[in-house]
């Protein structure tokens, strides 16, 4: 991964897009960005493969939103991190329960409508 990011940064330097003195900063930033993108794509594909694509999207959105506004990975207290993960898991389970109940009620309503 480092070779690829180094080549991209070198191309930007040759194109006079960035200054050569900032090469290490751009390499580091591009490496972190590419790793995060690859991890997110992997998680989305894995979620779709196991049949949990919507839940995976909801989890990733919630997790990214919380990380952005609640201090990121370097939270002040370990308890805050545990509570956050617990709430995300609880909300995922609640969403699954609501969606199952809603789907079963829709099926019951449509079957009554068709047969009666």
N, C-alpha and C positions, 0 to 999 in steps of 0.2 A: 504494500500500500504506500509505503514511503517513497518508493521509486516513482510511482505514478504521480503522487502529489508534487514531488520534486520536479518532474518533467513539466507538469502544468505550470508551476510557479516560474520555472526557467523560461517557458514560452511567454508568460506574461512580462517577465523582465526584458526579454528580447524585443517584445512588441511595445515596450515603453509604457505599459499599463501600470506597473508598480515599480517602485524604487528598489534597487538591489540591496540597500541597507535593511529593508524590511523582509528579506527573503525568509528568514527563519520563522517570523511571525505568521506569514502567509502559509508556509508549509504546515505549521502546527495547526492553524485554523482550518485549512483545507482537509487535513487528515482527520481531525475531530468531526468535521461536518460530514465527510464521506462515511466514516464509521457509523455515525448516528443515522444517516440515510439508509445505509445497508441494513442496520439492525431493525429499523422501522419497517422496511420492505420485507425482511425475513419474517418479522412478527405478523405482519398482515397476511403474507402468503401462508404461513403456518396456521393462522386462525381460520383462513378460508379452507385449507385442506382438512381441518378437523371439524368443519361445519359450524364454526363460531365466528364468522367474519364480522357480523354486526357487533357482537359483544367485544371483539378485539378492537374494532374502531372506537367504540364507546370508551373502552378502557384506556386506549392510547390517547384519545382526546382529553379525557379526565386527568390522566397522569401528566400529560404535557402542560395542561392548563394549571394544575396544582403546582407543578415544579417551577413554572414561570413566576407565579405570584406568591408562593409560600417559601421561598428561600432555596429552591433547587435541592440538589443532592446534599449540600452542606447545611442542612437544617441545624438550628441551634441546639435542639434537644433530640435525643434518640427516641423518646416517647412520642414526640410529634410525628416522626417518621412512621412509627408503628401504628399510631392512630390513623394516619392518612391511608396507609395500605389497608387497614381494617375497613375503613369507610368505603374505599374503592371496591373491595371484595363484596361488602354488603350491598352496595348500590348495584353491582353486577348481578348478584343473586336476586335482588328485588326486581330488577328489570326483566330477568328471565321468568320470574313468577308472574309478573303482570302480563307479559307478552303471552305466556301459555294460557292464563285465565281469559284474556281477551280473545285469543284465537279460539278457545273452546266455546266461549259464549257466541262468537260470530258463527261458528259451525252449527251450534244448537239453534240459533235464531234462523239461519238459512234453511236448516232441515225442517223446522216447523213451518216455515213459509212455503216450502216446496210440497210437503206431504199433507198439509191441512188446508 
